[in-house]
Amino acid sequence: MKYLGLWSSDQDAEARSYGQLPGTPRYADITGPDGDPDGKVDQWDKTDIGNGYPKFTWGFTNLLTYKGIELSFLIIGSHGNDLFNTIRIRRESHGKVPIRK
């Protein structure tokens, strides 16, 4: 579904026509069963938002030593994905990624 933002208080009547209230997410009525917008946001309005798998991932690591002091670092990245899946990162990191509130 295509996200259009939040319903504002001046859009109260239109929001209620979709069964929503101001402050709730607003989605686009793209199409209906016959190909034209039908005034409802339902399964016909789902769209493909892109690919979450990167085309290329890379990494660089190094260890620098100077007069007994060591500095090691790791830089990683990915390129070519259309969207970024933060839910997967949180699920697979076993709670090590803080959630901002």
matplotlib code that plots the C-alpha trace (Angstrom):
import matplotlib.pyplot as plt

x = [0.0, 1.2, 1.7, 0.6, 1.3, -1.1, -4.7, -4.8, -7.6, -8.8, -9.3, -11.6, -14.6, -12.5, -10.7, -14.0, -15.2, -12.4, -13.1, -10.1, -9.5, -7.2, -3.7, -3.8, -1.8, -3.2, -2.9, -3.7, -6.8, -5.0, -7.4, -10.3, -11.4, -12.4, -9.2, -10.6, -10.3, -13.3, -13.3, -11.9, -8.3, -8.1, -6.1, -6.5, -4.4, -1.2, 1.9, 5.4, 7.7, 11.0, 13.7, 15.4, 18.3, 21.4, 23.2, 26.6, 27.9, 31.4, 33.7, 37.1, 39.0, 42.4, 44.7, 47.1, 49.9, 52.1, 54.5, 52.5, 49.1, 46.7, 43.7, 41.4, 38.3, 35.7, 33.7, 30.8, 28.2, 25.7, 24.5, 21.6, 18.7, 15.5, 14.5, 16.0, 14.6, 15.2, 12.8, 15.1, 18.1, 16.5, 15.2, 18.6, 20.7, 19.1, 18.3, 21.7, 20.3, 18.7, 15.2, 14.8, 11.5]
y = [0.0, 3.5, 5.6, 9.2, 10.4, 10.9, 12.1, 15.7, 17.3, 19.3, 16.0, 14.6, 14.0, 12.3, 10.2, 9.0, 8.1, 5.5, 4.4, 6.3, 9.1, 12.1, 11.1, 7.5, 6.5, 7.4, 5.1, 5.6, 4.1, 2.9, 0.5, -1.8, -5.2, -3.7, -1.6, 1.8, 3.3, 2.1, 4.4, 1.6, 0.9, -2.9, -5.8, -4.4, -1.4, -3.3, -2.4, -3.7, -1.3, -2.7, -5.2, -5.5, -7.6, -5.6, -6.1, -5.7, -6.0, -5.0, -4.8, -3.4, -4.3, -3.2, -3.2, -0.3, -0.5, 2.3, 2.2, -0.5, 1.1, -0.9, 0.4, -2.0, -1.1, -2.7, -0.8, -2.6, -1.6, -2.6, -1.0, -1.6, -2.4, -0.4, -0.5, -0.9, -3.6, -2.3, -5.0, -7.7, -6.0, -5.8, -9.4, -10.8, -8.7, -10.4, -7.1, -5.4, -2.6, 0.1, 1.3, 5.1, 6.4]
z = [0.0, -0.8, 2.3, 2.0, 5.6, 8.4, 8.3, 9.5, 11.6, 8.6, 6.7, 9.3, 7.0, 4.3, 6.9, 8.3, 4.8, 4.8, 8.4, 9.8, 12.2, 12.1, 13.2, 11.8, 8.7, 5.3, 2.3, -1.3, -3.0, -6.1, -7.7, -7.1, -8.5, -11.8, -12.2, -11.0, -7.5, -5.6, -2.5, -0.2, 0.8, 0.7, -0.7, -4.3, -3.3, -2.4, -4.4, -4.8, -2.9, -4.1, -3.4, 0.1, -1.1, -2.0, -5.4, -3.7, -0.2, 0.9, 3.9, 4.9, 8.1, 9.3, 12.3, 12.8, 15.4, 16.5, 19.5, 21.2, 20.6, 18.4, 16.5, 14.7, 12.7, 10.4, 7.8, 6.0, 3.5, 1.0, -2.2, -4.6, -2.3, -2.8, 0.8, 4.2, 6.6, 10.1, 11.6, 10.3, 11.8, 15.2, 15.0, 14.0, 16.4, 19.5, 21.2, 20.7, 18.6, 20.7, 19.7, 19.9, 21.4]

ax = plt.figure().add_subplot(projection="3d")
ax.plot(x, y, z, "-o")
ax.set_aspect("equal")
plt.show()
